Amino acid sequence: MMTMTSSLLRRLMVALVILSTTTTHAFINSYRYNNLNQYRYLNAIQSDNDVINKDTDTSTSQLGRQICTYKTITIVPSGMNEGEPPRQAVSVEDLTPQLQSFISDSGIKNGVLHVISRHTTTAITINEKESRLEQDIANFFLNICPPDERSSSNKKVNGVRYLHNDIDKRPDGEEEAQRCRDNGWDIDNDVELEKWRNQEPINAHSHLISMMIGSSECIPIVDGQMVIGQESPRLYCLDNV
């Protein structure tokens, strides 16, 4: 689990898989090839100068060259400051401008953009850009998975308790205990164990909401633009902090 209490920064891994830098042909035609060798040629990045000798099954293109560009995007939940404790709320963040800037800087024309969250309490989704809808999204999921009655949230519901939030019973098992040690916590020391428990958030509902929405999106890129809809869609990060 990668939940931050002292830092509210969330990190997303973004990968651009470039199928073509000049035309849409590779994007369209890559699904039409039944011959494995022909498909292999399409999966390598080839410039206009690359020459493929199909008779000898050789290519002057560099089949080992990089076909993906990776970038980590760091976001700060709206209205929160560095070091502020979690609010037990859902923050809806628009990633579209940052992602489109990444696409433009990369020079990609046609391909695939894959966005994945590096946090188990953060979800990725595509929906319309509208402020009141963003509030509906947050309220909807908090009604399905309300915060624990032991939390400080104004959305908490009496009688709601999650096993994950029984901090006094954790770490539960040797695997979790070893994870704590690997992260620098000397939990075999009673004082350090109590420090670890004190910094653990009561956030089981955040994990459950993220599982319902999903942690990634795969978006086609055509002519340098994300293909995510015709009206006012955005690619959102739902940060359950």
Phi, psi and chi 1 to 4 in degrees:
 res  aa     phi    psi   chi1   chi2   chi3   chi4
   1 MET       -  134.7 -178.0  177.3   68.6      -
   2 MET  -121.3   66.0  -64.4 -179.7   63.5      -
   3 THR  -100.2  132.2  -58.9      -      -      -
   4 MET  -105.2  133.7  -63.1 -174.2 -179.6      -
   5 THR  -107.3  -35.8   54.8      -      -      -
   6 SER   -83.7  -22.0   58.7      -      -      -
   7 SER  -131.2  132.5  173.4      -      -      -
   8 LEU  -100.8   15.6  -66.9  167.9      -      -
   9 LEU   -75.0  134.9  -58.5 -179.3      -      -
  10 ARG  -114.3  142.4  -59.6  -60.4 -165.3 -158.2
  11 ARG  -120.7  136.5  -67.9  176.5  173.7   81.4
  12 LEU  -120.2  138.6  -51.4  175.1      -      -
  13 MET   -96.6  126.4  179.4   64.8   76.3      -
  14 VAL  -117.7  130.7 -177.5      -      -      -
  15 ALA  -124.0  130.3      -      -      -      -
  16 LEU  -102.7  119.4  -80.6  174.1      -      -
  17 VAL  -101.0  111.3 -179.5      -      -      -
  18 ILE   -89.0  116.6  -56.4  173.0      -      -
  19 LEU   -95.3  -30.8  -60.4 -178.0      -      -
  20 SER  -158.8  137.4  169.2      -      -      -
  21 THR  -102.0   -1.8   57.7      -      -      -
  22 THR  -128.1  -38.2   55.1      -      -      -
  23 THR  -134.9  173.4   70.7      -      -      -
  24 THR   -91.2    0.9   59.5      -      -      -
  25 HIS   -61.3  -43.2  -64.3  -55.4      -      -
  26 ALA   -65.3  -37.5      -      -      -      -
  27 PHE   -64.5  -40.7 -178.9   74.5      -      -
  28 ILE   -81.8  -45.4  -63.3  172.1      -      -
  29 ASN   -81.9  -14.3  -67.8  -19.8      -      -
  30 SER   -63.1  -18.0   61.3      -      -      -
  31 TYR   -91.5   -2.6  -61.5  100.2      -      -
  32 ARG  -100.3   -5.4  -61.5  178.4 -178.6  173.9
  33 TYR   -95.3  123.1  -76.8   80.1      -      -
  34 ASN   -94.0  -21.1  -65.9  -39.0      -      -
  35 ASN   -79.4  123.1 -176.8  -70.4      -      -
  36 LEU   -60.6  -39.1 -179.5   60.1      -      -
  37 ASN   -66.1  -40.9  -71.7  -32.6      -      -
  38 GLN   -64.7  -38.7  -70.8  176.6  -42.2      -
  39 TYR   -65.5  -35.1 -176.2   78.0      -      -
  40 ARG   -63.5  -37.8  179.8  165.2   60.3   95.8
  41 TYR   -63.0  -38.5  -66.3  133.0      -      -
  42 LEU   -69.9  -27.9  -74.2  174.4      -      -
  43 ASN   -81.2  -11.3  -81.6  -38.1      -      -
  44 ALA   -92.0  144.1      -      -      -      -
  45 ILE   -71.2  126.7  -66.8 -178.3      -      -
  46 GLN  -128.3  131.5  -61.2  166.2   16.1      -
  47 SER   -82.9  175.4   69.8      -      -      -
  48 ASP   -64.6  -17.3  -65.8  -25.0      -      -
  49 ASN   -91.3   -8.1  -63.3  -35.9      -      -
  50 ASP   -67.6  139.3  -72.8  -24.1      -      -
  51 VAL  -121.2  128.3  177.3      -      -      -
  52 ILE  -111.1  124.4  -60.9  176.1      -      -
  53 ASN   -96.9   95.5 -173.5  -25.3      -      -
  54 LYS   -72.4  -19.7  -64.9 -178.3  179.9  178.6
  55 ASP   -71.4  -36.1  -65.9  -30.0      -      -
  56 THR  -104.3    2.1   59.5      -      -      -
  57 ASP    58.5   40.2 -168.7   29.0      -      -
  58 THR  -125.7  162.9   59.9      -      -      -
  59 SER  -145.1  144.3  169.8      -      -      -
  60 THR   -86.1   -6.4   59.1      -      -      -
  61 SER   -74.1  156.2   63.6      -      -      -
  62 GLN   -86.8   98.4  -62.1  174.9  -13.5      -
  63 LEU   -66.6  -18.8  -66.1  179.7      -      -
  64 GLY   -92.7    1.8      -      -      -      -
  65 ARG   -70.1  158.3   66.3 -164.4  -72.8 -173.3
  66 GLN   -67.3  132.2 -179.6  176.0  -24.9      -
  67 ILE  -115.9    4.5   62.7  172.1      -      -
  68 CYS  -130.1  146.2  -67.8      -      -      -
  69 THR  -118.3  129.1  -61.2      -      -      -
  70 TYR  -111.7  145.6  -62.0   93.5      -      -
  71 LYS  -149.2  140.7 -179.2  179.9  178.3   64.7
  72 THR  -102.7  124.4  -61.0      -      -      -
  73 ILE  -104.5  126.9  -66.3  177.7      -      -
  74 THR  -105.1  129.5  -58.6      -      -      -
  75 ILE  -123.4  152.2   62.3  170.7      -      -
  76 VAL  -116.6  123.1  179.4      -      -      -
  77 PRO   -54.1  138.3  -25.8   34.9      -      -
  78 SER   -56.9  135.5  -60.9      -      -      -
  79 GLY    77.6    9.2      -      -      -      -
  80 MET  -117.0  150.7  -62.0 -165.7   72.5      -
  81 ASN  -110.3  156.0  -59.1  -47.2      -      -
  82 GLU   -57.2  129.0 -178.3   76.9   14.5      -
  83 GLY    89.5   -8.7      -      -      -      -
  84 GLU   -71.4  137.9 -175.9  180.0  -13.2      -
  85 PRO   -66.6  155.3   21.8  -31.5      -      -
  86 PRO   -56.4  144.8  -24.5   34.1      -      -
  87 ARG   -94.0   -4.3  -65.7  176.3  -60.8  177.4
  88 GLN    58.1   40.5  -52.4  -67.7  -41.7      -
  89 ALA  -126.8  175.0      -      -      -      -
  90 VAL  -112.5  121.6  173.7      -      -      -
  91 SER  -106.5  123.6  174.3      -      -      -
  92 VAL   -99.8  114.1 -177.9      -      -      -
  93 GLU  -115.7  132.7  -52.2  -64.3  -24.5      -
  94 ASP   -85.1  116.0 -176.3    4.5      -      -
  95 LEU   -94.9   -9.0  -59.4  177.1      -      -
  96 THR   -54.8  -49.1  -49.5      -      -      -
  97 PRO   -59.5  -42.2  -24.6   35.7      -      -
  98 GLN   -66.0  -40.2  -65.5 -175.8   64.7      -
  99 LEU   -69.2  -40.9  -64.9  176.3      -      -
 100 GLN   -65.8  -35.5 -170.0   57.7   57.6      -
 101 SER   -64.1  -41.1  176.7      -      -      -
 102 PHE   -60.5  -43.8  173.7   42.5      -      -
 103 ILE   -62.6  -45.9  -67.1  169.6      -      -
 104 SER   -62.7  -43.9  -61.1      -      -      -
 105 ASP   -65.3  -30.3  -68.3  -16.1      -      -
 106 SER   -74.9  -23.6   73.6      -      -      -
 107 GLY    82.3    3.6      -      -      -      -
 108 ILE   -67.0  140.7 -175.1  174.8      -      -
 109 LYS  -107.8  -44.1  -64.9  -59.5 -179.8 -175.7
 110 ASN  -141.2  133.8  -57.8  -74.4      -      -
 111 GLY   167.7 -144.5      -      -      -      -
 112 VAL  -137.8  136.7  178.2      -      -      -
 113 LEU  -109.3  123.5  172.2   70.8      -      -
 114 HIS  -114.1  122.7 -170.2   72.8      -      -
 115 VAL  -114.7  126.6 -177.1      -      -      -
 116 ILE  -135.5  138.5 -176.8  168.8      -      -
 117 SER   -79.0  143.4  167.4      -      -      -
 118 ARG  -100.4   15.7  -66.4  173.2   60.0 -178.5
 119 HIS  -132.0  140.5  -66.9  -92.0      -      -
 120 THR   -82.3    1.3   54.1      -      -      -
 121 THR  -116.9   21.0   57.7      -      -      -
 122 THR  -128.5  134.4  -58.3      -      -      -
 123 ALA  -120.2  156.7      -      -      -      -
 124 ILE  -121.5  133.4  -52.6  -65.8      -      -
 125 THR  -155.4  165.9 -170.5      -      -      -
 126 ILE  -117.5  129.5  -62.2  173.2      -      -
 127 ASN  -161.8  180.0 -142.2  -58.9      -      -
 128 GLU   -72.6  146.8 -175.5  178.7  -10.0      -
 129 LYS   -87.1  104.6  172.8   65.2  174.3  177.0
 130 GLU  -160.2  124.6 -158.6  -80.8  -50.0      -
 131 SER   -61.6  -40.8   58.5      -      -      -
 132 ARG   -71.6  -30.3  -62.1 -176.6   70.1   82.5
 133 LEU   -66.1  -37.5  176.3   62.0      -      -
 134 GLU   -60.2  -39.6  -67.6  175.8    4.3      -
 135 GLN   -66.4  -38.9  -63.7  176.6   49.0      -
 136 ASP   -61.6  -41.7  -71.7  -25.6      -      -
 137 ILE   -59.9  -48.8  -67.8  170.7      -      -
 138 ALA   -61.8  -46.4      -      -      -      -
 139 ASN   -66.6  -37.9  -69.8  -27.7      -      -
 140 PHE   -60.0  -49.9  174.2   76.4      -      -
 141 PHE   -73.2  -30.6  -74.3  106.3      -      -
 142 LEU   -71.3  -25.6  -73.7  172.8      -      -
 143 ASN   -73.8  -35.9  -74.5  -26.5      -      -
 144 ILE   -70.8  -46.5  -66.5  176.6      -      -
 145 CYS  -123.0   78.7  -70.5      -      -      -
 146 PRO   -69.1  154.2   25.8  -33.7      -      -
 147 PRO   -62.7  154.4  -23.8   34.1      -      -
 148 ASP   -57.8  145.1 -164.3  -63.2      -      -
 149 GLU   -63.0  -17.1   65.9  176.5    0.1      -
 150 ARG   -86.4   -5.2  -67.3  166.4  -73.0 -176.6
 151 SER   -81.8  173.3   77.9      -      -      -
 152 SER   -95.0    5.5   59.1      -      -      -
 153 SER   -72.8  144.5  170.9      -      -      -
 154 ASN   -77.3   -2.8   59.2    6.5      -      -
 155 LYS   -98.4    1.5  -65.6  -76.0 -172.8  179.2
 156 LYS   -64.9  151.7   65.0 -177.0  178.3 -178.5
 157 VAL  -122.9  127.8  174.8      -      -      -
 158 ASN   -59.6  136.3  -70.5  -25.3      -      -
 159 GLY    91.7  -10.0      -      -      -      -
 160 VAL   -91.0  118.9  171.5      -      -      -
 161 ARG  -139.4  140.2  -74.1 -166.5  169.3 -140.5
 162 TYR  -117.3  142.5  -58.3   97.8      -      -
 163 LEU   -61.1  -36.3  -62.4  177.5      -      -
 164 HIS   -59.6  -26.7  176.9   70.0      -      -
 165 ASN   -88.9    2.9  -64.3  -22.5      -      -
 166 ASP   -78.9   71.3  -65.0  -24.9      -      -
 167 ILE   -60.4  -31.2  -51.2  -62.0      -      -
 168 ASP   -69.3  -13.6   60.3  -43.2      -      -
 169 LYS  -101.6    5.5  -64.1  179.9  173.7   61.3
 170 ARG  -112.6  153.3  -66.3  175.6   52.2 -163.1
 171 PRO   -70.6  140.7   24.2  -32.7      -      -
 172 ASP  -101.4   94.0 -174.4    7.1      -      -
 173 GLY   104.9  160.4      -      -      -      -
 174 GLU   -69.0  -32.2 -178.5   55.0   31.9      -
 175 GLU   -63.5  -46.5 -178.5  179.6   -9.0      -
 176 GLU   -66.9  -37.4 -175.4 -178.0    4.4      -
 177 ALA   -61.5  -42.7      -      -      -      -
 178 GLN   -67.8  -34.6 -172.8   56.6   48.9      -
 179 ARG   -61.1  -40.8 -129.2  173.8   19.2 -113.6
 180 CYS   -62.1  -44.5  -65.7      -      -      -
 181 ARG   -62.7  -42.1  -61.9 -174.9 -169.2  101.8
 182 ASP   -63.1  -26.6  -66.7  -19.8      -      -
 183 ASN   -90.8    9.6  -72.3  -33.3      -      -
 184 GLY    95.5   10.9      -      -      -      -
 185 TRP  -101.1  121.6  -68.3   96.5      -      -
 186 ASP   -84.4   72.5 -178.1   13.6      -      -
 187 ILE   -73.0   -7.1   58.0  168.3      -      -
 188 ASP   -76.4  -12.1  -59.9  -61.1      -      -
 189 ASN   -96.0  125.7  178.7  -66.2      -      -
 190 ASP   -58.5  -36.8  -70.7  -17.7      -      -
 191 VAL   -67.9  -44.9  173.8      -      -      -
 192 GLU   -66.7  -36.3  -73.4  -64.9  -54.1      -
 193 LEU   -61.1  -42.8  173.2   60.0      -      -
 194 GLU   -66.2  -36.5 -166.0   59.7   28.7      -
 195 LYS   -63.3  -41.3  -72.8 -178.2  180.0  178.6
 196 TRP   -63.5  -44.9  175.9   80.3      -      -
 197 ARG   -63.2  -37.5  -73.5  173.3  172.2  168.9
 198 ASN   -67.1  -27.3  -71.4  -22.3      -      -
 199 GLN   -93.8   -4.4   60.5   84.4   46.5      -
 200 GLU   -78.3  126.5  -82.8  -68.0  -72.2      -
 201 PRO   -78.9  155.7   29.8  -34.9      -      -
 202 ILE   -89.6   87.1  -60.3  178.4      -      -
 203 ASN  -134.8   30.3   66.7  -12.3      -      -
 204 ALA   -57.4  -38.8      -      -      -      -
 205 HIS   -61.7  -31.5   72.0  -70.2      -      -
 206 SER   -65.8  -41.9  -62.1      -      -      -
 207 HIS   -62.7  -41.8  -68.0  -80.9      -      -
 208 LEU   -67.4  -41.5  -63.5  173.9      -      -
 209 ILE   -62.2  -43.0  -68.5  173.1      -      -
 210 SER   -61.7  -38.3  -64.6      -      -      -
 211 MET   -66.4  -34.5  -69.4  176.0   67.4      -
 212 MET   -68.4  -37.8  -75.5 -168.9  -69.3      -
 213 ILE   -85.4  -41.7  -59.1  171.2      -      -
 214 GLY   108.6  155.6      -      -      -      -
 215 SER  -106.1    5.4   61.6      -      -      -
 216 SER  -154.8  162.1   66.8      -      -      -
 217 GLU  -141.1  145.2  -71.8  -75.8   -6.5      -
 218 CYS  -120.1  116.4 -164.7      -      -      -
 219 ILE  -119.6  128.0  -54.2  111.8      -      -
 220 PRO   -67.5  146.7  -15.7   28.6      -      -
 221 ILE  -117.8  125.3  -61.7  171.6      -      -
 222 VAL  -130.3  127.3  176.9      -      -      -
 223 ASP    53.6   38.2  -65.1  -28.3      -      -
 224 GLY    78.2   10.3      -      -      -      -
 225 GLN  -126.3  144.0  -61.3  -67.2  -40.3      -
 226 MET   -69.5  135.2  -70.7 -175.3  -71.8      -
 227 VAL   -96.8   91.2 -177.7      -      -      -
 228 ILE  -126.7    8.9   53.7  176.6      -      -
 229 GLY   141.0  173.8      -      -      -      -
 230 GLN  -108.0  -16.0  -62.8  180.0  -11.3      -
 231 GLU   -99.2  -98.2  -64.6 -178.3   -1.5      -
 232 SER  -134.9   52.4   57.2      -      -      -
 233 PRO   -74.7  155.3   30.2  -34.5      -      -
 234 ARG  -138.9  155.5  -70.0  -69.1 -167.4  -86.0
 235 LEU   -97.0  115.4 -162.9  142.3      -      -
 236 TYR  -103.2  149.5  -77.0  125.8      -      -
 237 CYS  -110.3  121.2  168.6      -      -      -
 238 LEU   -97.8  106.0  -88.1   67.4      -      -
 239 ASP   -98.0  111.0 -163.8   18.0      -      -
 240 ASN   -93.5   91.2  -52.2  -57.1      -      -
 241 VAL  -110.3      -  -66.1      -      -      -
